[in-house]
Amino acid sequence: MSKELLNKLKSWYEDDQHDQIAEAIEQLPESERDYEIVSHYGRALNNLGRYSEALQQLLSIEQQGRQDSVWHWRIGYSYFFLQRWEEALSAFEQADKLEPDETTQEFIEACRDTMERQAEAIKEINRVPFQERDFSQFWERSDYADENYVEAPPTAEMIASIEEELGYKLPADYIWLMQQQNGGVPVNTCFPTAIATSWAEDHVAITGIMGIGREKTYSLCGDLGSQFMLDDWGYPDIGVVLCDCPSAGHDVIMLDYRACGRDGEPAVVHVDQEANYRITFLAPSIATFIVGLVNEEAFDTSEQDQADDLDKVENAPFSPLLKSLCEKAKGISQIEAVIRNICTRIVGDKGHFSLHADELSALMYDIQFWLYANVNPAVTREQYLADYSEIIVFAKGFGTGGYAPGFITDWLDERIKQGDIVDDGGILSLTEAAIKRLVDKLAAIESDLEDQGANSFEEELKPFVWIEHDSGNVSIILNAGSYKQELFDTRADEGFEGNGYDWGSLAAVYLEEKLPELEGIVRFDPEAGMFCAYSKDREALLRFATEFKQACENNELIRDLFSRAILD
């Protein structure tokens, strides 16, 4: 392989341009495809979700790859996403034997976990047959579900018609469930996963289950049904889209007919548009999927997620594009600080970092267009919408991680309608009046930030994070594991680790001895990786947080208090 080609392959891989790698190698004659070339090709095909092709290519160099941990890892990856668990496990174990690696271990554990989950799911279905189960409390009752999902019970004629249109025979257990209620939003909307997806580290979530029909928006053949997701969103033609997800199109749950054929019993899989349509096995049948759904409370990480997003908007680096635009901004000297302040308020309001159709999101849309148009005065609608996601959305640091394009196009149409943005022959520009109003608003925020200075109580409280909730409650949280770790290490032999529970023990001693009048008013809710204190009384929690943080900085005092902490 030429050095020039090797450098190109490496560059494309670093830029996630796996299609470029595949196309370049496919143009090479078979005689020029050596072991390294085919290995690169297999990796690219895996990353493109073409697992069967990747497996075929990698098996063609099996003789040379037997002592290569990378070859075993890549073939294990193919097997894993083809749902061939035992073969995947064997390959990953061999890769780990040749060259131990943390990621390989994660896949080994995922294989074992998936095989165990599958066996348990089948055992549970065999214990109580699906159609003998009580589904009277399965569905959530709501006007939204009735309006968007729930169809009339399907007739035999309707079922046959839908199957003909989709080109797949629907599973008998699914048909039976839809005859009880034809589509809707279940009470339990989460399904555990063995590996991370774009949604979460350990589960996926659904918005609803599509019914058999055409009338409702979210039915199998409705306006936003299975064929729409395949045609408009590019999902692979492996079966039927069964469930939409909270990401507004960026991932779905599908019935996967690849192994069983169009008339067989399909598996249930998660398809991740954010990861090149990666397919993740969930359950061997619709019955095991339905029975395996759990309530979102089992995965409630809202406080931790909010803390993570607060840290992101306060500290994570801007994307190269946003950083460049900010450097050329006119009229606001501290534009980065202003943006971070607005986004901190967004996270405080929503509990996470995302832009929708609210007032603060609209302000961020205004800022992004103003910055972009300042550098690109001849910007067109198509150009801006194409580059928009690179400003904040998909930035590796300061980014929302995803977006629904409809929010940004609706904002743009509204600004044009209001006259704040002028469309002159396809060239978009903010009016001078709109720019002045925006700059004045940002200047006011900048002035407030300057007045606050570096001595705000939020700054003094760090690394504790102050959170005000829509309910009126307030809380402080701390990501455990680093702050004052040396304190907990003094009693490590007793089992103290410095986790959230250990911080809860220390805080309890402090509250009992130093602020007994606040007992019952300030409460604690620690977890393994996080300490949390909360209250309905803002002033009470503010007093506790301020004085507890001061105590933590007094080594003599905090060591004395900690000597009486009891291991939870």
C-alpha positions as CSV (number, residue, x, y, z in Angstrom):
1,M,0.0,0.0,0.0
2,S,1.4,3.4,-1.0
3,K,2.2,5.9,1.7
4,E,0.0,8.4,0.0
5,L,-3.1,6.1,0.2
6,L,-2.3,5.2,3.8
7,N,-2.2,8.8,4.8
8,K,-5.5,9.4,3.0
9,L,-7.2,6.5,4.7
10,K,-6.0,7.7,8.1
11,S,-7.2,11.2,7.5
12,W,-10.6,10.1,6.3
13,Y,-10.9,7.8,9.3
14,E,-10.1,10.7,11.7
15,D,-12.8,12.8,10.0
16,D,-15.4,10.0,10.1
17,Q,-15.4,9.9,6.3
18,H,-15.8,6.1,6.2
19,D,-17.7,6.2,2.9
20,Q,-14.6,7.8,1.3
21,I,-12.4,5.0,2.6
22,A,-14.8,2.3,1.2
23,E,-15.1,4.1,-2.2
24,A,-11.4,4.5,-2.6
25,I,-10.7,0.8,-1.8
26,E,-13.5,-0.5,-4.0
27,Q,-11.8,1.3,-6.9
28,L,-8.6,-0.7,-6.3
29,P,-8.1,-4.0,-8.3
30,E,-8.3,-7.1,-6.2
31,S,-4.6,-7.8,-6.8
32,E,-3.7,-4.5,-5.0
33,R,-5.8,-5.3,-1.9
34,D,-3.3,-6.6,0.6
35,Y,-3.9,-7.5,4.3
36,E,-3.7,-3.9,5.5
37,I,-6.0,-2.6,2.7
38,V,-8.7,-5.2,3.4
39,S,-8.4,-4.6,7.1
40,H,-9.1,-0.9,6.5
41,Y,-11.9,-1.8,4.2
42,G,-13.5,-4.0,6.9
43,R,-13.3,-1.3,9.5
44,A,-14.9,1.2,7.1
45,L,-17.7,-1.2,6.3
46,N,-18.3,-1.8,10.0
47,N,-18.5,2.0,10.6
48,L,-21.0,2.3,7.8
49,G,-23.2,-0.4,9.3
50,R,-22.5,-2.8,6.4
51,Y,-21.7,-5.6,8.9
52,S,-22.3,-8.6,6.6
53,E,-20.0,-7.1,3.9
54,A,-17.4,-6.3,6.6
55,L,-17.5,-9.8,7.9
56,Q,-17.0,-11.3,4.4
57,Q,-14.0,-9.1,3.8
58,L,-12.4,-9.8,7.1
59,L,-12.9,-13.5,6.8
60,S,-11.0,-13.4,3.5
61,I,-7.9,-12.5,5.4
62,E,-8.5,-14.9,8.3
63,Q,-5.2,-16.8,7.8
64,Q,-3.1,-13.6,8.2
65,G,-5.2,-12.2,11.0
66,R,-5.2,-15.1,13.5
67,Q,-2.4,-13.5,15.5
68,D,-3.6,-9.9,15.1
69,S,-5.7,-8.5,17.9
70,V,-7.1,-5.8,15.7
71,W,-8.4,-8.4,13.2
72,H,-10.2,-10.3,16.0
73,W,-11.6,-7.1,17.3
74,R,-13.0,-6.0,14.0
75,I,-14.5,-9.4,13.2
76,G,-16.0,-9.4,16.7
77,Y,-17.6,-6.0,16.0
78,S,-19.2,-7.4,12.8
79,Y,-20.5,-10.4,14.7
80,F,-21.8,-8.2,17.5
81,F,-23.9,-6.0,15.3
82,L,-25.1,-9.0,13.3
83,Q,-26.4,-10.4,16.7
84,R,-24.2,-13.4,16.5
85,W,-23.3,-13.2,20.2
86,E,-21.3,-16.4,20.8
87,E,-19.1,-15.7,17.8
88,A,-18.7,-12.1,18.8
89,L,-17.7,-13.1,22.3
90,S,-15.1,-15.6,21.1
91,A,-13.6,-13.0,18.8
92,F,-13.4,-10.3,21.5
93,E,-11.9,-12.8,24.0
94,Q,-9.2,-13.7,21.5
95,A,-8.5,-10.0,20.8
96,D,-8.2,-9.3,24.5
97,K,-5.9,-12.3,25.0
98,L,-3.6,-11.0,22.3
99,E,-3.7,-7.4,23.5
100,P,-5.8,-6.5,26.6
101,D,-7.9,-3.4,26.1
102,E,-10.6,-1.7,28.2
103,T,-12.9,-1.2,25.2
104,T,-12.6,-4.9,24.3
105,Q,-13.6,-5.8,27.8
106,E,-16.7,-3.6,27.5
107,F,-17.7,-5.6,24.4
108,I,-17.0,-8.9,26.1
109,E,-19.3,-7.8,29.0
110,A,-21.9,-6.6,26.6
111,C,-21.9,-9.9,24.8
112,R,-22.3,-11.8,28.0
113,D,-24.9,-9.4,29.3
114,T,-26.9,-9.6,26.0
115,M,-26.9,-13.4,26.0
116,E,-28.0,-13.5,29.7
117,R,-30.7,-10.9,29.1
118,Q,-32.0,-12.8,26.0
119,A,-32.1,-16.1,28.0
120,E,-33.9,-14.5,30.9
121,A,-36.4,-12.8,28.5
122,I,-37.2,-16.1,26.8
123,K,-37.5,-17.8,30.2
124,E,-39.9,-15.0,31.4
125,I,-42.1,-15.4,28.3
126,N,-42.2,-19.1,28.7
127,R,-43.2,-18.7,32.4
128,V,-46.3,-16.6,31.5
129,P,-47.3,-16.7,27.8
130,F,-47.5,-13.2,26.3
131,Q,-51.2,-13.4,25.4
132,E,-52.1,-14.5,28.9
133,R,-50.6,-11.4,30.5
134,D,-52.6,-8.5,32.0
135,F,-52.1,-5.4,29.9
136,S,-54.9,-3.4,31.6
137,Q,-52.3,-1.0,33.1
138,F,-49.9,-1.1,30.1
139,W,-51.0,2.1,28.3
140,E,-50.9,5.7,29.5
141,R,-54.2,7.5,29.1
142,S,-53.8,11.0,27.5
143,D,-55.3,13.2,24.8
144,Y,-51.9,13.3,23.1
145,A,-51.8,9.5,22.7
146,D,-55.5,9.4,21.5
147,E,-54.8,12.2,18.9
148,N,-51.6,10.9,17.5
149,Y,-51.4,7.1,18.0
150,V,-54.5,5.3,19.0
151,E,-56.4,3.8,16.0
152,A,-59.6,1.7,15.9
153,P,-59.0,-2.0,16.5
154,P,-57.6,-3.5,13.3
155,T,-59.8,-5.8,11.2
156,A,-58.4,-8.8,9.4
157,E,-58.7,-6.8,6.2
158,M,-56.8,-3.8,7.6
159,I,-54.0,-6.1,8.9
160,A,-53.7,-7.8,5.5
161,S,-53.6,-4.4,3.7
162,I,-51.0,-2.9,6.0
163,E,-48.8,-6.1,5.7
164,E,-49.1,-5.8,1.9
165,E,-48.1,-2.2,1.9
166,L,-45.2,-2.7,4.3
167,G,-44.0,-5.9,2.6
168,Y,-43.6,-7.8,5.9
169,K,-45.8,-10.1,8.0
170,L,-46.5,-8.6,11.3
171,P,-45.7,-10.7,14.5
172,A,-48.8,-12.5,15.9
173,D,-48.1,-11.1,19.4
174,Y,-48.0,-7.5,18.1
175,I,-51.2,-8.0,16.3
176,W,-52.8,-9.4,19.4
177,L,-51.7,-6.5,21.5
178,M,-52.9,-4.0,18.9
179,Q,-56.3,-5.7,19.0
180,Q,-56.5,-4.8,22.7
181,Q,-55.5,-1.2,22.0
182,N,-54.2,-0.2,18.6
183,G,-51.1,2.0,19.3
184,G,-50.4,4.5,22.0
185,V,-47.9,5.6,24.7
186,P,-47.0,2.9,27.2
187,V,-46.5,3.7,30.9
188,N,-43.1,2.1,30.7
189,T,-41.0,3.7,27.9
190,C,-37.4,2.5,28.5
191,F,-35.6,-0.6,27.4
192,P,-32.2,-1.6,28.9
193,T,-29.2,-2.0,26.6
194,A,-25.9,-3.7,26.9
195,I,-24.0,-0.9,25.2
196,A,-24.3,2.9,25.0
197,T,-26.3,4.6,22.3
198,S,-26.9,8.2,21.3
199,W,-29.7,8.3,23.9
200,A,-28.0,6.9,27.0
201,E,-25.2,4.7,28.4
202,D,-27.5,1.9,29.4
203,H,-31.0,2.2,27.8
204,V,-33.1,3.5,25.0
205,A,-36.4,5.4,25.3
206,I,-39.5,5.4,23.1
207,T,-42.2,8.0,22.7
208,G,-44.9,5.6,21.6
209,I,-45.8,2.4,19.8
210,M,-47.3,2.6,16.3
211,G,-50.6,1.0,15.7
212,I,-51.8,-0.9,12.7
213,G,-53.4,1.7,10.4
214,R,-53.1,4.8,8.3
215,E,-55.2,7.4,10.1
216,K,-53.1,8.6,12.9
217,T,-49.8,10.5,12.4
218,Y,-47.8,7.8,14.3
219,S,-49.3,4.6,12.9
220,L,-47.4,2.1,10.8
221,C,-48.6,3.6,7.6
222,G,-49.4,7.1,8.9
223,D,-47.9,10.4,7.8
224,L,-44.8,9.8,10.1
225,G,-45.0,6.0,10.0
226,S,-42.5,3.3,9.0
227,Q,-42.2,4.2,5.3
228,F,-41.8,7.9,6.0
229,M,-38.8,7.1,8.3
230,L,-37.2,4.9,5.7
231,D,-37.8,7.4,2.8
232,D,-37.2,10.7,4.4
233,W,-34.8,9.8,7.2
234,G,-32.8,7.2,5.4
235,Y,-33.3,4.3,7.8
236,P,-32.2,0.9,6.5
237,D,-34.7,-1.3,4.8
238,I,-34.4,-4.2,7.3
239,G,-38.1,-4.3,8.4
240,V,-40.7,-2.1,10.0
241,V,-40.3,1.0,12.2
242,L,-42.3,0.2,15.3
243,C,-41.6,3.0,17.8
244,D,-40.6,6.6,17.5
245,C,-38.1,8.0,20.1
246,P,-37.8,11.3,21.9
247,S,-35.0,12.5,19.6
248,A,-37.5,13.6,17.0
249,G,-36.3,11.3,14.3
250,H,-32.7,10.7,15.2
251,D,-33.3,7.2,16.4
252,V,-36.1,4.6,16.1
253,I,-37.0,1.1,17.2
254,M,-37.5,-1.4,14.4
255,L,-38.7,-4.9,13.7
256,D,-35.7,-6.5,12.1
257,Y,-36.4,-9.2,9.6
258,R,-32.9,-9.8,8.3
259,A,-32.4,-13.2,9.9
260,C,-36.0,-14.5,9.7
261,G,-37.2,-13.3,6.3
262,R,-40.2,-11.2,5.5
263,D,-42.7,-13.8,6.9
264,G,-40.7,-14.8,10.0
265,E,-40.5,-13.7,13.7
266,P,-38.4,-10.5,13.7
267,A,-36.0,-9.3,16.4
268,V,-36.4,-5.9,17.9
269,V,-33.5,-3.4,17.3
270,H,-32.6,0.2,18.0
271,V,-31.3,2.1,14.9
272,D,-29.2,5.1,15.6
273,Q,-29.2,7.7,12.9
274,E,-26.6,9.7,14.9
275,A,-24.1,6.9,14.6
276,N,-24.4,6.1,10.9
277,Y,-27.6,4.1,11.4
278,R,-25.9,1.7,13.8
279,I,-28.2,-1.2,14.7
280,T,-28.2,-2.4,18.3
281,F,-30.0,-5.6,19.2
282,L,-32.7,-5.2,21.9
283,A,-34.8,-8.3,22.1
284,P,-35.4,-11.6,20.1
285,S,-39.1,-10.9,19.7
286,I,-41.8,-8.3,20.1
287,A,-43.1,-10.2,23.1
288,T,-39.8,-10.0,24.9
289,F,-39.4,-6.4,24.0
290,I,-42.9,-5.4,25.3
291,V,-42.4,-7.4,28.5
292,G,-38.9,-5.9,29.0
293,L,-40.0,-2.3,28.9
294,V,-39.3,-0.5,32.3
295,N,-40.3,2.8,33.7
296,E,-38.1,5.8,33.1
297,E,-37.7,6.3,36.8
298,A,-35.3,3.3,36.7
299,F,-32.9,5.5,34.7
300,D,-33.6,8.9,36.3
301,T,-30.3,10.7,36.0
302,S,-31.9,14.2,35.6
303,E,-29.9,15.8,38.4
304,Q,-26.6,14.3,37.2
305,D,-27.5,15.2,33.6
306,Q,-28.2,18.8,34.6
307,A,-24.9,19.0,36.5
308,D,-23.0,17.7,33.5
309,D,-24.7,20.1,31.1
310,L,-24.1,23.0,33.5
311,D,-20.4,22.1,33.5
312,K,-20.5,21.9,29.7
313,V,-22.0,25.3,29.1
314,E,-19.8,26.9,31.7
315,N,-16.5,25.3,30.7
316,A,-16.5,23.3,27.5
317,P,-14.6,24.8,24.5
318,F,-16.6,26.3,21.7
319,S,-16.6,24.7,18.2
320,P,-13.9,26.1,15.9
321,L,-16.6,27.8,13.9
322,L,-18.3,29.4,16.9
323,K,-14.9,30.5,18.3
324,S,-14.0,32.1,15.0
325,L,-17.3,33.9,14.7
326,C,-17.0,35.2,18.3
327,E,-13.5,36.6,17.6
328,K,-15.0,38.7,14.8
329,A,-18.1,39.9,16.7
330,K,-18.8,43.6,16.8
331,G,-20.2,45.6,19.7
332,I,-19.9,43.0,22.4
333,S,-16.4,42.4,23.9
334,Q,-17.4,39.5,26.1
335,I,-19.6,37.6,23.7
336,E,-18.4,34.2,24.9
337,A,-19.3,35.0,28.5
338,V,-22.7,36.3,27.3
339,I,-23.4,33.1,25.4
340,R,-22.4,30.9,28.3
341,N,-24.6,32.9,30.6
342,I,-27.6,32.5,28.4
343,C,-27.0,28.8,27.9
344,T,-26.6,28.4,31.7
345,R,-30.0,29.9,32.1
346,I,-31.4,27.5,29.5
347,V,-29.9,24.5,31.4
348,G,-31.3,25.8,34.6
349,D,-34.8,26.2,33.1
350,K,-34.9,22.9,31.2
351,G,-32.6,20.6,33.2
352,H,-30.5,20.0,30.0
353,F,-28.8,21.8,27.1
354,S,-31.1,22.0,24.1
355,L,-32.7,24.7,21.9
356,H,-36.4,24.5,21.1
357,A,-39.0,27.2,20.5
358,D,-38.8,29.1,23.8
359,E,-37.6,32.7,24.3
360,L,-34.0,31.9,25.4
361,S,-33.6,29.5,22.5
362,A,-34.9,32.2,20.1
363,L,-32.3,34.5,21.5
364,M,-29.6,31.9,20.8
365,Y,-30.9,31.5,17.2
366,D,-30.6,35.3,16.9
367,I,-27.1,35.4,18.2
368,Q,-25.9,32.6,16.0
369,F,-27.3,34.2,12.8
370,W,-26.0,37.6,13.8
371,L,-22.5,36.2,14.3
372,Y,-22.6,34.1,11.1
373,A,-24.0,36.9,8.9
374,N,-21.4,39.3,10.2
375,V,-18.7,37.1,8.7
376,N,-20.7,35.9,5.7
377,P,-22.6,39.0,4.5
378,A,-23.9,37.2,1.3
379,V,-25.3,34.2,3.2
380,T,-28.2,32.3,1.7
381,R,-30.8,30.3,3.5
382,E,-29.4,27.0,2.2
383,Q,-25.8,28.0,3.2
384,Y,-26.9,28.9,6.7
385,L,-29.0,25.9,7.3
386,A,-26.2,23.7,6.1
387,D,-23.6,25.3,8.4
388,Y,-25.9,25.8,11.4
389,S,-25.3,22.5,13.0
390,E,-21.5,23.1,13.1
391,I,-21.9,26.3,15.2
392,I,-23.2,24.6,18.4
393,V,-25.3,21.5,17.7
394,F,-22.6,18.9,16.9
395,A,-19.6,20.6,18.6
396,K,-17.5,18.1,20.5
397,G,-17.4,20.4,23.6
398,F,-20.0,23.2,23.9
399,G,-22.8,21.5,22.0
400,T,-26.4,20.3,22.3
401,G,-25.6,16.9,20.6
402,G,-28.7,17.1,18.3
403,Y,-31.5,19.2,17.1
404,A,-34.9,19.2,15.2
405,P,-34.4,21.2,12.0
406,G,-38.0,22.4,12.2
407,F,-37.2,24.6,15.2
408,I,-34.5,26.6,13.3
409,T,-36.5,26.8,10.1
410,D,-39.6,28.0,12.0
411,W,-37.5,30.6,13.8
412,L,-36.0,31.8,10.4
413,D,-39.4,32.0,8.8
414,E,-40.8,34.0,11.8
415,R,-37.9,36.5,11.7
416,I,-38.5,37.0,8.0
417,K,-42.2,37.4,8.5
418,Q,-41.5,40.0,11.3
419,G,-39.1,41.9,9.1
420,D,-36.1,41.4,11.3
421,I,-34.4,39.4,8.6
422,V,-34.6,40.6,5.0
423,D,-34.6,38.1,2.0
424,D,-33.1,40.1,-0.9
425,G,-32.9,37.8,-3.9
426,G,-32.0,34.9,-1.8
427,I,-29.5,36.8,0.4
428,L,-30.4,37.0,4.0
429,S,-29.5,39.8,6.3
430,L,-30.5,41.3,9.7
431,T,-31.9,44.8,9.5
432,E,-30.0,47.5,11.3
433,A,-32.9,47.9,13.8
434,A,-32.8,44.2,14.6
435,I,-29.1,44.3,15.1
436,K,-29.4,47.3,17.4
437,R,-32.1,45.6,19.5
438,L,-30.0,42.4,19.8
439,V,-26.7,44.1,20.6
440,D,-28.5,46.3,23.3
441,K,-29.9,43.1,24.8
442,L,-26.5,41.4,24.8
443,A,-24.8,44.5,26.2
444,A,-27.3,44.5,29.1
445,I,-26.3,40.9,29.9
446,E,-22.7,41.8,29.6
447,S,-23.1,44.7,32.0
448,D,-24.9,42.4,34.5
449,L,-22.0,39.9,34.3
450,E,-19.5,42.6,34.9
451,D,-21.5,43.8,38.0
452,Q,-21.6,40.3,39.3
453,G,-17.8,39.9,39.1
454,A,-16.0,36.8,40.1
455,N,-17.3,36.8,43.6
456,S,-20.8,35.6,43.0
457,F,-22.0,32.9,45.4
458,E,-22.1,30.4,42.6
459,E,-18.4,30.9,42.1
460,E,-17.8,30.7,45.8
461,L,-19.8,27.5,46.0
462,K,-17.8,25.6,43.3
463,P,-17.3,22.7,42.9
464,F,-20.8,22.5,44.4
465,V,-23.4,23.5,41.8
466,W,-26.5,25.5,42.8
467,I,-29.8,24.5,40.9
468,E,-33.2,26.2,41.1
469,H,-36.1,24.0,39.9
470,D,-39.3,25.0,38.2
471,S,-41.2,23.5,41.2
472,G,-39.7,26.1,43.5
473,N,-37.3,23.6,45.1
474,V,-33.6,24.3,45.2
475,S,-30.7,21.9,45.4
476,I,-26.9,21.7,45.4
477,I,-25.0,18.9,43.8
478,L,-21.4,17.7,43.7
479,N,-19.8,15.2,41.4
480,A,-17.9,13.1,43.9
481,G,-14.5,11.6,43.5
482,S,-12.0,14.5,43.3
483,Y,-12.9,17.4,45.7
484,K,-11.4,16.7,49.2
485,Q,-10.6,13.2,48.2
486,E,-7.6,13.2,50.6
487,L,-10.1,13.6,53.5
488,F,-11.9,10.4,52.7
489,D,-8.6,8.6,52.0
490,T,-7.7,9.0,55.7
491,R,-10.5,6.5,56.5
492,A,-10.2,4.3,53.4
493,D,-9.4,1.2,55.5
494,E,-12.9,1.6,57.0
495,G,-14.6,1.6,53.6
496,F,-14.9,5.3,52.9
497,E,-14.3,6.0,49.2
498,G,-15.3,9.7,48.7
499,N,-18.5,8.8,46.9
500,G,-21.8,10.6,47.1
501,Y,-23.0,8.5,50.1
502,D,-19.8,9.3,52.0
503,W,-20.4,13.0,51.3
504,G,-23.9,12.5,52.6
505,S,-22.5,11.1,55.9
506,L,-20.2,14.1,56.3
507,A,-23.0,16.6,55.6
508,A,-25.3,14.9,58.1
509,V,-22.7,15.3,60.8
510,Y,-22.2,19.0,59.9
511,L,-25.9,19.7,59.8
512,E,-26.5,17.9,63.2
513,E,-23.6,19.7,65.0
514,K,-23.4,23.1,63.3
515,L,-26.9,23.8,61.9
516,P,-29.4,21.7,63.9
517,E,-32.1,24.2,63.4
518,L,-32.1,23.2,59.7
519,E,-32.6,19.5,60.3
520,G,-35.7,18.4,58.4
521,I,-35.6,21.5,56.3
522,V,-32.4,20.6,54.4
523,R,-32.4,17.0,53.2
524,F,-29.9,14.8,51.4
525,D,-30.3,12.5,48.4
526,P,-26.8,11.1,47.6
527,E,-26.0,8.6,44.9
528,A,-22.8,6.6,44.2
529,G,-21.2,9.3,42.0
530,M,-23.0,12.4,43.2
531,F,-23.9,14.2,46.5
532,C,-27.2,16.2,46.5
533,A,-28.7,18.4,49.2
534,Y,-32.2,19.9,48.6
535,S,-34.9,22.0,50.2
536,K,-38.1,23.8,49.6
537,D,-36.6,26.7,51.6
538,R,-34.2,28.6,49.4
539,E,-32.7,30.7,52.2
540,A,-32.2,27.6,54.4
541,L,-30.3,25.7,51.7
542,L,-28.3,28.8,50.7
543,R,-27.2,29.1,54.3
544,F,-26.3,25.5,54.6
545,A,-24.4,25.4,51.2
546,T,-22.4,28.6,52.0
547,E,-21.4,27.5,55.5
548,F,-20.8,23.9,54.6
549,K,-18.5,24.9,51.7
550,Q,-16.6,27.2,54.1
551,A,-16.2,24.3,56.6
552,C,-14.9,22.1,53.8
553,E,-12.1,24.7,53.2
554,N,-11.2,24.6,56.9
555,N,-9.0,21.5,57.1
556,E,-8.9,21.3,60.9
557,L,-12.7,21.7,61.2
558,I,-13.7,19.3,58.4
559,R,-11.3,16.6,59.7
560,D,-12.8,16.9,63.1
561,L,-16.3,16.6,61.7
562,F,-15.4,13.7,59.5
563,S,-14.0,11.8,62.4
564,R,-17.6,11.3,63.6
565,A,-19.1,10.5,60.2
566,I,-20.7,7.0,60.0
567,L,-20.2,4.9,56.9
568,D,-23.5,4.5,55.1
